[in-house]
Amino acid sequence: MLTGQIRNDIDQLWEKFWTGGVTNPLTVIEQISYLMFARMLDERETQKEHQFNTMKASGLNPPPMSRMYADTPEGQELRWKNFKSLKGDALVKRLRDQVYPGFARLKVAEDGINPDMLEFMVDADLAVRNPAVLQSAIEMIEKLPLNQSDIKGDIYEYLLSKLTTAGINGQFRTPRHIIDTMIELVAPKPTETVADPACGTAGFLARTMEYLNRKHSSEYGVLTDEEGNKHYTGDQLTPYRSHIESNMFWGFDFDDTMLRVSAMNMMLHGVSGANIHYQDSLNKNMQQHFPKQVDNYFDVILANPPFKGSLDSEGVNPKILSQVKTKKTELLFVAHILNMLSLGGRSATIVPDGVLFGSSKAHQQLRKHLVDDNQLEAVISLPSGVFKPYAGVSTAILIFTKGGNTNKVWFYDVQRDGFSLDDKRTAIKDNDLPDVISQYHAYQQVVAENGSLELWQDKTKPAFLVDAADIQSNKYDLSINRYKEVIYEEETYDPPKEILGKLKTLEQEILADLNELEKML
Protein backbone atom coordinates (compact mmCIF):
# COMPACT_ATOMS: atom_id res chain seq x y z
CA MET A 1 0.00 0.00 0.00
CA LEU A 2 1.19 3.51 -0.78
CA THR A 3 1.20 6.46 1.58
CA GLY A 4 -1.00 9.42 0.77
CA GLN A 5 2.09 11.52 0.07
CA ILE A 6 3.41 9.11 -2.57
CA ARG A 7 -0.01 9.03 -4.22
CA ASN A 8 -0.08 12.82 -4.28
CA ASP A 9 3.41 12.91 -5.80
CA ILE A 10 2.36 10.47 -8.54
CA ASP A 11 -0.84 12.43 -9.22
CA GLN A 12 1.20 15.63 -9.57
CA LEU A 13 3.66 13.87 -11.87
CA TRP A 14 0.77 12.60 -14.01
CA GLU A 15 -0.74 16.07 -14.17
CA LYS A 16 2.61 17.55 -15.28
CA PHE A 17 2.70 15.24 -18.27
CA TRP A 18 -0.95 15.88 -19.02
CA THR A 19 -0.58 19.65 -18.99
CA GLY A 20 2.64 19.29 -20.99
CA GLY A 21 0.69 17.87 -23.92
CA VAL A 22 1.10 14.12 -23.33
CA THR A 23 -2.56 13.15 -23.00
CA ASN A 24 -2.50 9.44 -23.88
CA PRO A 25 -2.22 7.66 -20.50
CA LEU A 26 -0.27 4.76 -21.99
CA THR A 27 2.30 7.19 -23.39
CA VAL A 28 2.58 8.88 -20.00
CA ILE A 29 3.30 5.53 -18.34
CA GLU A 30 5.83 4.73 -21.07
CA GLN A 31 7.68 8.02 -20.54
CA ILE A 32 7.70 7.59 -16.75
CA SER A 33 8.95 4.02 -17.25
CA TYR A 34 11.97 5.22 -19.25
CA LEU A 35 12.98 7.64 -16.51
CA MET A 36 12.43 5.06 -13.74
CA PHE A 37 14.47 2.55 -15.72
CA ALA A 38 17.33 5.03 -16.10
CA ARG A 39 17.34 5.78 -12.38
CA MET A 40 17.22 2.12 -11.33
CA LEU A 41 20.07 1.12 -13.66
CA ASP A 42 22.22 3.95 -12.33
CA GLU A 43 21.51 2.90 -8.74
CA ARG A 44 22.57 -0.67 -9.54
CA GLU A 45 25.79 0.63 -11.07
CA THR A 46 26.43 2.86 -8.07
CA GLN A 47 25.89 -0.08 -5.71
CA LYS A 48 28.42 -2.20 -7.64
CA GLU A 49 30.94 0.64 -7.59
CA HIS A 50 30.50 1.03 -3.84
CA GLN A 51 31.07 -2.70 -3.23
CA PHE A 52 34.14 -2.70 -5.50
CA ASN A 53 35.68 0.35 -3.81
CA THR A 54 34.93 -1.01 -0.33
CA MET A 55 36.71 -4.28 -1.11
CA LYS A 56 39.66 -2.42 -2.58
CA ALA A 57 39.91 -0.09 0.44
CA SER A 58 39.93 -3.15 2.70
CA GLY A 59 43.05 -4.45 0.98
CA LEU A 60 41.25 -7.12 -1.00
CA ASN A 61 41.86 -7.70 -4.69
CA PRO A 62 38.36 -7.67 -6.23
CA PRO A 63 37.82 -9.02 -9.77
CA PRO A 64 37.35 -6.41 -12.50
CA MET A 65 33.94 -4.80 -12.26
CA SER A 66 31.47 -5.56 -15.04
CA ARG A 67 29.97 -2.23 -16.01
CA MET A 68 26.62 -1.52 -17.59
CA TYR A 69 27.82 1.94 -18.60
CA ALA A 70 31.12 2.27 -20.42
CA ASP A 71 33.81 3.92 -18.29
CA THR A 72 34.17 6.77 -20.77
CA PRO A 73 32.85 10.35 -20.74
CA GLU A 74 30.24 9.35 -23.34
CA GLY A 75 29.18 6.27 -21.37
CA GLN A 76 28.94 8.11 -18.07
CA GLU A 77 26.76 10.81 -19.62
CA LEU A 78 23.98 8.21 -19.90
CA ARG A 79 23.69 7.82 -16.13
CA TRP A 80 20.82 9.27 -14.11
CA LYS A 81 23.13 11.02 -11.67
CA ASN A 82 24.85 12.82 -14.55
CA PHE A 83 21.78 14.15 -16.36
CA LYS A 84 19.18 14.65 -13.61
CA SER A 85 20.43 18.19 -12.86
CA LEU A 86 20.47 19.39 -16.48
CA LYS A 87 18.07 22.16 -17.46
CA GLY A 88 16.28 23.36 -20.57
CA ASP A 89 17.24 22.18 -24.03
CA ALA A 90 20.39 20.48 -22.72
CA LEU A 91 18.20 18.01 -20.80
CA VAL A 92 15.93 17.37 -23.79
CA LYS A 93 18.94 16.83 -26.08
CA ARG A 94 20.72 14.49 -23.63
CA LEU A 95 17.66 12.25 -23.19
CA ARG A 96 16.62 12.29 -26.84
CA ASP A 97 20.02 11.83 -28.48
CA GLN A 98 22.02 9.86 -25.89
CA VAL A 99 20.20 8.32 -22.93
CA TYR A 100 17.24 6.68 -24.66
CA PRO A 101 19.18 5.41 -27.72
CA GLY A 102 21.88 4.26 -25.26
CA PHE A 103 19.53 1.79 -23.51
CA ALA A 104 20.07 -0.72 -26.31
CA ARG A 105 23.87 -0.68 -25.85
CA LEU A 106 23.96 -1.37 -22.11
CA LYS A 107 25.38 -4.65 -20.79
CA VAL A 108 22.84 -5.93 -18.28
CA ALA A 109 22.97 -9.74 -18.44
CA GLU A 110 25.39 -10.03 -15.49
CA ASP A 111 23.06 -7.85 -13.41
CA GLY A 112 20.23 -10.36 -13.64
CA ILE A 113 18.19 -8.19 -16.01
CA ASN A 114 16.60 -9.95 -18.97
CA PRO A 115 18.45 -8.64 -22.07
CA ASP A 116 15.08 -8.65 -23.86
CA MET A 117 14.25 -5.66 -21.66
CA LEU A 118 16.74 -3.63 -23.69
CA GLU A 119 15.25 -4.89 -26.94
CA PHE A 120 11.91 -3.44 -25.86
CA MET A 121 13.72 -0.14 -25.22
CA VAL A 122 15.27 0.04 -28.71
CA ASP A 123 12.39 2.17 -29.94
CA ALA A 124 12.31 4.37 -26.83
CA ASP A 125 11.72 7.95 -27.85
CA LEU A 126 11.19 11.20 -26.02
CA ALA A 127 7.54 12.20 -26.32
CA VAL A 128 7.99 15.25 -24.05
CA ARG A 129 9.56 18.30 -25.64
CA ASN A 130 8.83 20.70 -22.79
CA PRO A 131 11.99 21.00 -20.62
CA ALA A 132 10.02 22.24 -17.59
CA VAL A 133 7.81 19.14 -17.65
CA LEU A 134 10.86 16.88 -17.94
CA GLN A 135 12.61 18.62 -15.04
CA SER A 136 9.51 18.26 -12.86
CA ALA A 137 9.21 14.59 -13.79
CA ILE A 138 12.84 13.91 -12.90
CA GLU A 139 12.53 15.76 -9.59
CA MET A 140 9.45 13.74 -8.61
CA ILE A 141 10.93 10.40 -9.73
CA GLU A 142 14.04 11.24 -7.69
CA LYS A 143 11.78 11.46 -4.60
CA LEU A 144 10.02 8.13 -5.15
CA PRO A 145 11.31 5.29 -2.90
CA LEU A 146 12.37 3.01 -5.76
CA ASN A 147 14.97 1.36 -3.53
CA GLN A 148 12.15 -0.39 -1.60
CA SER A 149 11.13 -3.39 -3.70
CA ASP A 150 7.63 -3.86 -2.26
CA ILE A 151 6.75 -0.16 -2.53
CA LYS A 152 8.05 0.36 -6.07
CA GLY A 153 5.70 -2.40 -7.27
CA ASP A 154 2.80 -0.55 -5.65
CA ILE A 155 3.96 2.66 -7.32
CA TYR A 156 3.74 1.09 -10.76
CA GLU A 157 0.40 -0.55 -9.97
CA TYR A 158 -0.94 2.87 -9.04
CA LEU A 159 0.36 4.30 -12.31
CA LEU A 160 -1.29 1.50 -14.27
CA SER A 161 -4.59 2.15 -12.49
CA LYS A 162 -4.64 5.45 -14.38
CA LEU A 163 -5.30 3.48 -17.57
CA THR A 164 -8.84 2.78 -16.38
CA THR A 165 -9.62 6.15 -14.82
CA ALA A 166 -8.35 8.04 -17.85
CA GLY A 167 -11.15 6.70 -20.03
CA ILE A 168 -8.79 5.40 -22.72
CA ASN A 169 -6.86 2.17 -23.22
CA GLY A 170 -8.58 0.65 -20.18
CA GLN A 171 -9.12 -2.51 -22.20
CA PHE A 172 -5.51 -3.39 -21.48
CA ARG A 173 -6.16 -3.97 -17.79
CA THR A 174 -8.13 -6.67 -16.07
CA PRO A 175 -9.56 -5.21 -12.84
CA ARG A 176 -7.10 -5.74 -10.02
CA HIS A 177 -9.61 -7.38 -7.66
CA ILE A 178 -10.56 -9.91 -10.35
CA ILE A 179 -6.88 -10.74 -10.93
CA ASP A 180 -6.32 -11.19 -7.18
CA THR A 181 -9.34 -13.50 -6.92
CA MET A 182 -8.08 -15.70 -9.77
CA ILE A 183 -4.62 -15.92 -8.21
CA GLU A 184 -6.08 -16.87 -4.83
CA LEU A 185 -8.14 -19.60 -6.48
CA VAL A 186 -5.20 -21.34 -8.19
CA ALA A 187 -2.69 -20.51 -5.39
CA PRO A 188 0.69 -20.49 -7.24
CA LYS A 189 3.70 -21.82 -5.35
CA PRO A 190 7.21 -20.29 -5.46
CA THR A 191 8.58 -23.48 -7.06
CA GLU A 192 6.20 -23.33 -10.04
CA THR A 193 6.26 -21.70 -13.46
CA VAL A 194 3.53 -19.14 -14.23
CA ALA A 195 2.53 -17.77 -17.63
CA ASP A 196 0.13 -15.40 -19.33
CA PRO A 197 -0.11 -15.97 -23.11
CA ALA A 198 -1.62 -12.51 -23.70
CA CYS A 199 0.08 -10.59 -20.91
CA GLY A 200 -0.74 -6.95 -21.73
CA THR A 201 0.72 -4.95 -18.83
CA ALA A 202 1.67 -8.19 -16.96
CA GLY A 203 -0.99 -7.62 -14.32
CA PHE A 204 -1.43 -11.34 -13.62
CA LEU A 205 2.31 -11.94 -13.30
CA ALA A 206 3.05 -8.88 -11.16
CA ARG A 207 0.14 -9.56 -8.83
CA THR A 208 1.27 -13.18 -8.51
CA MET A 209 4.61 -11.86 -7.22
CA GLU A 210 2.72 -9.73 -4.69
CA TYR A 211 0.66 -12.77 -3.69
CA LEU A 212 3.87 -14.75 -3.07
CA ASN A 213 5.29 -11.91 -0.98
CA ARG A 214 2.14 -11.87 1.18
CA LYS A 215 2.08 -15.64 1.63
CA HIS A 216 5.79 -15.98 2.35
CA SER A 217 6.59 -13.12 4.72
CA SER A 218 7.48 -13.88 8.32
CA GLU A 219 6.15 -11.69 11.12
CA TYR A 220 9.44 -9.78 10.90
CA GLY A 221 9.07 -9.44 7.14
CA VAL A 222 5.82 -7.49 7.37
CA LEU A 223 6.57 -3.78 7.70
CA THR A 224 4.06 -1.09 8.62
CA ASP A 225 4.46 2.51 7.43
CA GLU A 226 3.43 5.68 9.24
CA GLU A 227 -0.10 5.48 7.82
CA GLY A 228 -0.62 1.89 8.99
CA ASN A 229 -0.17 0.30 5.54
CA LYS A 230 1.46 -3.13 5.58
CA HIS A 231 4.36 -3.98 3.27
CA TYR A 232 5.30 -7.61 2.64
CA THR A 233 8.97 -8.25 1.96
CA GLY A 234 8.66 -11.95 1.09
CA ASP A 235 11.68 -12.71 3.27
CA GLN A 236 10.83 -16.44 3.31
CA LEU A 237 11.20 -16.63 -0.48
CA THR A 238 15.02 -16.53 -0.28
CA PRO A 239 15.50 -20.24 -1.18
CA TYR A 240 13.47 -19.72 -4.36
CA ARG A 241 14.89 -16.37 -5.50
CA SER A 242 17.00 -17.72 -8.34
CA HIS A 243 14.00 -19.55 -9.84
CA ILE A 244 11.64 -16.58 -9.27
CA GLU A 245 13.97 -14.07 -10.91
CA SER A 246 14.91 -16.11 -13.97
CA ASN A 247 12.44 -18.87 -14.81
CA MET A 248 9.17 -18.54 -12.90
CA PHE A 249 7.38 -15.82 -14.88
CA TRP A 250 6.60 -15.89 -18.60
CA GLY A 251 4.55 -13.40 -20.58
CA PHE A 252 3.83 -13.18 -24.30
CA ASP A 253 2.40 -10.29 -26.30
CA PHE A 254 2.89 -8.72 -29.73
CA ASP A 255 2.46 -5.06 -28.83
CA ASP A 256 5.79 -3.28 -28.27
CA THR A 257 4.31 -0.74 -25.89
CA MET A 258 2.70 -3.47 -23.80
CA LEU A 259 5.99 -5.37 -23.66
CA ARG A 260 7.87 -2.32 -22.40
CA VAL A 261 5.25 -1.72 -19.72
CA SER A 262 5.16 -5.44 -18.81
CA ALA A 263 8.93 -5.72 -18.45
CA MET A 264 9.07 -2.56 -16.33
CA ASN A 265 6.14 -3.75 -14.21
CA MET A 266 7.95 -7.00 -13.42
CA MET A 267 11.25 -5.24 -12.77
CA LEU A 268 9.58 -2.90 -10.30
CA HIS A 269 8.00 -5.91 -8.60
CA GLY A 270 11.48 -7.29 -7.98
CA VAL A 271 11.68 -9.71 -10.92
CA SER A 272 14.46 -8.37 -13.14
CA GLY A 273 14.77 -11.50 -15.28
CA ALA A 274 11.10 -12.11 -16.09
CA ASN A 275 10.67 -13.82 -19.45
CA ILE A 276 8.60 -11.23 -21.30
CA HIS A 277 8.66 -11.97 -25.03
CA TYR A 278 7.40 -10.53 -28.29
CA GLN A 279 5.20 -13.31 -29.61
CA ASP A 280 1.71 -13.85 -30.98
CA SER A 281 0.82 -16.84 -28.83
CA LEU A 282 -1.56 -18.36 -31.37
CA ASN A 283 0.79 -18.06 -34.34
CA LYS A 284 2.42 -21.18 -35.65
CA ASN A 285 5.87 -19.59 -35.33
CA MET A 286 5.59 -19.91 -31.53
CA GLN A 287 6.37 -23.59 -32.05
CA GLN A 288 9.70 -22.54 -33.59
CA HIS A 289 10.55 -19.73 -31.16
CA PHE A 290 9.46 -21.45 -27.91
CA PRO A 291 9.31 -25.22 -28.60
CA LYS A 292 9.59 -26.14 -24.89
CA GLN A 293 7.07 -23.60 -23.56
CA VAL A 294 4.38 -24.33 -26.12
CA ASP A 295 3.78 -27.88 -24.93
CA ASN A 296 3.47 -29.38 -21.41
CA TYR A 297 5.59 -26.76 -19.66
CA PHE A 298 3.73 -24.45 -17.26
CA ASP A 299 2.34 -25.26 -13.83
CA VAL A 300 -0.03 -22.27 -13.71
CA ILE A 301 -1.54 -20.11 -16.45
CA LEU A 302 -3.55 -17.00 -15.63
CA ALA A 303 -5.16 -15.21 -18.54
CA ASN A 304 -7.78 -12.84 -19.84
CA PRO A 305 -7.17 -13.40 -23.56
CA PRO A 306 -8.72 -11.27 -26.33
CA PHE A 307 -12.43 -11.98 -26.73
CA LYS A 308 -13.12 -10.52 -30.11
CA GLY A 309 -11.75 -11.19 -33.51
CA SER A 310 -11.22 -14.02 -35.95
CA LEU A 311 -7.85 -15.19 -37.18
CA ASP A 312 -6.69 -16.48 -40.53
CA SER A 313 -6.41 -20.19 -39.82
CA GLU A 314 -3.31 -20.45 -42.03
CA GLY A 315 -1.29 -18.54 -39.43
CA VAL A 316 -2.55 -20.48 -36.39
CA ASN A 317 -0.52 -23.21 -34.72
CA PRO A 318 -1.75 -26.48 -36.31
CA LYS A 319 -1.70 -28.27 -32.95
CA ILE A 320 -4.30 -25.83 -31.61
CA LEU A 321 -6.46 -26.31 -34.69
CA SER A 322 -6.28 -30.08 -34.26
CA GLN A 323 -8.08 -29.66 -30.94
CA VAL A 324 -10.57 -27.00 -31.97
CA LYS A 325 -11.01 -26.01 -35.61
CA THR A 326 -12.17 -22.41 -35.50
CA LYS A 327 -11.11 -18.83 -36.19
CA LYS A 328 -12.46 -17.48 -32.90
CA THR A 329 -9.64 -16.25 -30.66
CA GLU A 330 -11.44 -16.98 -27.38
CA LEU A 331 -11.71 -20.69 -28.27
CA LEU A 332 -8.20 -20.93 -29.70
CA PHE A 333 -6.68 -19.43 -26.55
CA VAL A 334 -8.34 -21.95 -24.22
CA ALA A 335 -7.06 -24.82 -26.39
CA HIS A 336 -3.60 -23.20 -26.48
CA ILE A 337 -3.55 -22.83 -22.69
CA LEU A 338 -4.36 -26.53 -22.31
CA ASN A 339 -1.42 -27.35 -24.58
CA MET A 340 0.96 -25.10 -22.62
CA LEU A 341 0.06 -26.59 -19.24
CA SER A 342 2.06 -29.49 -17.86
CA LEU A 343 0.13 -32.57 -16.77
CA GLY A 344 -1.56 -31.55 -13.52
CA GLY A 345 -1.03 -27.87 -14.31
CA ARG A 346 -3.94 -25.57 -13.59
CA SER A 347 -5.39 -22.41 -15.05
CA ALA A 348 -7.82 -19.63 -14.25
CA THR A 349 -8.94 -18.08 -17.52
CA ILE A 350 -11.58 -15.46 -18.25
CA VAL A 351 -13.87 -16.28 -21.18
CA PRO A 352 -16.94 -14.57 -22.65
CA ASP A 353 -20.21 -16.34 -21.90
CA GLY A 354 -20.47 -17.45 -25.53
CA VAL A 355 -17.73 -19.99 -24.86
CA LEU A 356 -19.99 -21.59 -22.24
CA PHE A 357 -23.07 -22.15 -24.37
CA GLY A 358 -22.13 -21.54 -28.03
CA SER A 359 -23.80 -24.14 -30.25
CA SER A 360 -21.21 -24.34 -33.04
CA LYS A 361 -19.23 -27.55 -33.52
CA ALA A 362 -16.04 -25.80 -32.33
CA HIS A 363 -17.70 -24.54 -29.12
CA GLN A 364 -19.01 -27.99 -28.24
CA GLN A 365 -15.73 -29.64 -29.23
CA LEU A 366 -13.74 -27.42 -26.86
CA ARG A 367 -16.15 -27.90 -23.93
CA LYS A 368 -16.13 -31.66 -24.51
CA HIS A 369 -12.32 -31.62 -24.42
CA LEU A 370 -12.36 -29.64 -21.16
CA VAL A 371 -14.83 -32.00 -19.46
CA ASP A 372 -13.89 -35.41 -20.86
CA ASP A 373 -10.10 -35.11 -21.25
CA ASN A 374 -9.29 -32.73 -18.41
CA GLN A 375 -10.62 -31.70 -15.01
CA LEU A 376 -12.90 -28.72 -15.29
CA GLU A 377 -12.89 -27.64 -11.66
CA ALA A 378 -15.11 -24.56 -11.62
CA VAL A 379 -17.20 -22.13 -13.63
CA ILE A 380 -17.50 -18.77 -11.85
CA SER A 381 -20.06 -16.53 -13.51
CA LEU A 382 -19.22 -12.81 -13.30
CA PRO A 383 -21.76 -9.97 -13.56
CA SER A 384 -21.83 -8.22 -16.93
CA GLY A 385 -20.63 -4.88 -15.52
CA VAL A 386 -17.20 -6.12 -14.39
CA PHE A 387 -15.39 -4.68 -17.44
CA LYS A 388 -17.38 -1.47 -17.75
CA PRO A 389 -17.09 1.20 -19.02
CA TYR A 390 -15.01 -0.47 -21.76
CA ALA A 391 -17.09 -3.59 -22.35
CA GLY A 392 -20.45 -4.83 -21.13
CA VAL A 393 -19.96 -8.46 -22.16
CA SER A 394 -20.87 -11.17 -19.67
CA THR A 395 -17.93 -13.33 -18.69
CA ALA A 396 -16.92 -16.25 -16.51
CA ILE A 397 -13.76 -17.59 -14.94
CA LEU A 398 -12.93 -21.15 -15.95
CA ILE A 399 -10.71 -23.08 -13.56
CA PHE A 400 -9.32 -26.30 -14.98
CA THR A 401 -6.52 -28.82 -14.46
CA LYS A 402 -4.81 -30.56 -17.36
CA GLY A 403 -5.34 -34.30 -17.59
CA GLY A 404 -7.75 -36.79 -16.09
CA ASN A 405 -11.47 -36.25 -16.51
CA THR A 406 -14.24 -34.34 -14.82
CA ASN A 407 -16.50 -35.83 -12.18
CA LYS A 408 -18.28 -32.72 -10.89
CA VAL A 409 -18.08 -29.00 -11.72
CA TRP A 410 -18.35 -26.33 -9.02
CA PHE A 411 -20.44 -23.32 -10.10
CA TYR A 412 -20.70 -19.92 -8.43
CA ASP A 413 -23.09 -17.15 -9.46
CA VAL A 414 -21.34 -13.86 -8.60
CA GLN A 415 -23.86 -11.03 -8.31
CA ARG A 416 -21.63 -8.32 -6.78
CA ASP A 417 -17.88 -7.75 -7.03
CA GLY A 418 -17.50 -4.84 -4.61
CA PHE A 419 -18.18 -2.13 -7.21
CA SER A 420 -21.30 -0.73 -8.85
CA LEU A 421 -22.05 -2.38 -12.18
CA ASP A 422 -22.58 0.86 -14.08
CA ASP A 423 -19.99 2.84 -16.03
CA LYS A 424 -18.80 4.66 -12.88
CA ARG A 425 -17.78 1.45 -11.04
CA THR A 426 -17.78 3.10 -7.63
CA ALA A 427 -16.87 1.02 -4.58
CA ILE A 428 -19.77 -0.59 -2.64
CA LYS A 429 -19.92 -2.81 0.45
CA ASP A 430 -21.50 -5.86 -1.19
CA ASN A 431 -18.86 -8.23 -2.53
CA ASP A 432 -19.23 -11.95 -3.31
CA LEU A 433 -15.58 -12.53 -4.22
CA PRO A 434 -14.30 -13.28 -0.69
CA ASP A 435 -17.04 -15.90 -0.41
CA VAL A 436 -16.03 -17.36 -3.80
CA ILE A 437 -12.46 -17.83 -2.53
CA SER A 438 -13.37 -19.27 0.88
CA GLN A 439 -16.04 -21.63 -0.47
CA TYR A 440 -13.88 -22.88 -3.35
CA HIS A 441 -10.96 -23.65 -1.04
CA ALA A 442 -13.35 -25.37 1.38
CA TYR A 443 -14.73 -27.44 -1.50
CA GLN A 444 -11.22 -28.39 -2.68
CA GLN A 445 -10.31 -29.43 0.87
CA VAL A 446 -13.42 -31.63 1.16
CA VAL A 447 -12.62 -33.28 -2.20
CA ALA A 448 -9.02 -33.92 -1.13
CA GLU A 449 -10.23 -35.55 2.09
CA ASN A 450 -12.98 -37.49 0.28
CA GLY A 451 -15.55 -35.84 2.54
CA SER A 452 -19.22 -35.01 2.14
CA LEU A 453 -20.24 -32.59 -0.62
CA GLU A 454 -23.69 -31.99 0.87
CA LEU A 455 -22.99 -28.27 1.34
CA TRP A 456 -23.01 -27.68 -2.43
CA GLN A 457 -25.97 -29.82 -3.48
CA ASP A 458 -28.58 -27.06 -3.26
CA LYS A 459 -28.76 -25.46 -6.72
CA THR A 460 -30.71 -22.49 -5.41
CA LYS A 461 -27.59 -21.28 -3.58
CA PRO A 462 -24.88 -19.11 -5.20
CA ALA A 463 -22.42 -22.05 -5.09
CA PHE A 464 -23.47 -25.53 -6.20
CA LEU A 465 -22.20 -28.68 -7.89
CA VAL A 466 -23.24 -30.23 -11.18
CA ASP A 467 -22.43 -33.81 -12.19
CA ALA A 468 -20.39 -34.19 -15.36
CA ALA A 469 -23.06 -36.57 -16.67
CA ASP A 470 -25.65 -33.75 -16.55
CA ILE A 471 -23.29 -31.47 -18.47
CA GLN A 472 -22.62 -34.15 -21.08
CA SER A 473 -26.33 -34.73 -21.59
CA ASN A 474 -26.81 -30.99 -22.20
CA LYS A 475 -24.33 -30.82 -25.08
CA TYR A 476 -21.62 -29.76 -22.63
CA ASP A 477 -23.42 -26.50 -21.92
CA LEU A 478 -21.60 -24.68 -19.09
CA SER A 479 -23.86 -21.67 -18.64
CA ILE A 480 -24.87 -21.30 -15.01
CA ASN A 481 -28.53 -20.62 -15.81
CA ARG A 482 -28.81 -24.07 -17.37
CA TYR A 483 -28.35 -25.68 -13.94
CA LYS A 484 -29.22 -23.03 -11.36
CA GLU A 485 -32.63 -23.55 -9.78
CA VAL A 486 -34.76 -20.47 -9.19
CA ILE A 487 -37.41 -20.43 -6.48
CA TYR A 488 -40.54 -18.68 -7.67
CA GLU A 489 -42.82 -17.20 -5.01
CA GLU A 490 -46.49 -17.58 -5.75
CA GLU A 491 -48.31 -14.30 -6.13
CA THR A 492 -52.04 -14.06 -5.40
CA TYR A 493 -54.25 -11.48 -7.09
CA ASP A 494 -57.85 -10.35 -6.54
CA PRO A 495 -60.45 -11.75 -8.95
CA PRO A 496 -60.83 -9.65 -12.13
CA LYS A 497 -64.41 -8.59 -11.15
CA GLU A 498 -63.14 -7.25 -7.84
CA ILE A 499 -60.31 -5.30 -9.52
CA LEU A 500 -62.76 -3.84 -12.03
CA GLY A 501 -65.10 -2.76 -9.21
CA LYS A 502 -62.24 -1.00 -7.44
CA LEU A 503 -61.31 0.83 -10.64
CA LYS A 504 -64.92 2.02 -11.12
CA THR A 505 -65.07 3.25 -7.50
CA LEU A 506 -61.78 5.11 -7.96
CA GLU A 507 -63.05 6.70 -11.16
CA GLN A 508 -66.22 7.90 -9.41
CA GLU A 509 -64.13 9.49 -6.63
CA ILE A 510 -61.99 11.30 -9.20
CA LEU A 511 -65.13 12.55 -11.01
CA ALA A 512 -66.60 13.83 -7.72
CA ASP A 513 -63.38 15.72 -6.98
CA LEU A 514 -63.44 17.28 -10.44
CA ASN A 515 -67.06 18.42 -9.93
CA GLU A 516 -66.10 20.07 -6.62
CA LEU A 517 -63.18 21.82 -8.32
CA GLU A 518 -65.47 23.07 -11.10
CA LYS A 519 -67.84 24.66 -8.56
CA MET A 520 -64.94 26.62 -7.07
CA LEU A 521 -64.12 28.28 -10.41
Secondary structure as UniProt FT lines:
FT   HELIX           4..19
FT   TURN            20..21
FT   HELIX           25..57
FT   TURN            58..59
FT   HELIX           73..76
FT   TURN            77..78
FT   HELIX           80..83
FT   TURN            84..85
FT   HELIX           88..94
FT   HELIX           95..99
FT   HELIX           100..102
FT   HELIX           103..105
FT   HELIX           109..111
FT   HELIX           116..120
FT   TURN            121..123
FT   HELIX           131..143
FT   TURN            146..147
FT   HELIX           149..165
FT   TURN            166..167
FT   HELIX           170..172
FT   HELIX           176..186
FT   TURN            190..191
FT   STRAND          194..196
FT   TURN            197..198
FT   TURN            200..202
FT   HELIX           203..215
FT   HELIX           219..221
FT   STRAND          222..224
FT   TURN            226..227
FT   STRAND          230..232
FT   HELIX           235..240
FT   HELIX           241..243
FT   HELIX           244..248
FT   STRAND          249..253
FT   HELIX           256..268
FT   TURN            269..270
FT   TURN            272..273
FT   STRAND          275..278
FT   TURN            281..282
FT   TURN            284..285
FT   HELIX           286..289
FT   TURN            291..294
FT   STRAND          298..303
FT   HELIX           313..315
FT   HELIX           318..323
FT   HELIX           329..340
FT   STRAND          341..352
FT   HELIX           353..357
FT   HELIX           361..372
FT   STRAND          375..382
FT   TURN            384..390
FT   STRAND          395..401
FT   STRAND          408..413
FT   STRAND          417..419
FT   TURN            423..424
FT   STRAND          427..431
FT   HELIX           433..448
FT   TURN            449..450
FT   HELIX           454..456
FT   TURN            459..460
FT   STRAND          463..467
FT   HELIX           468..473
FT   TURN            474..476
FT   HELIX           480..482
FT   HELIX           496..520
//
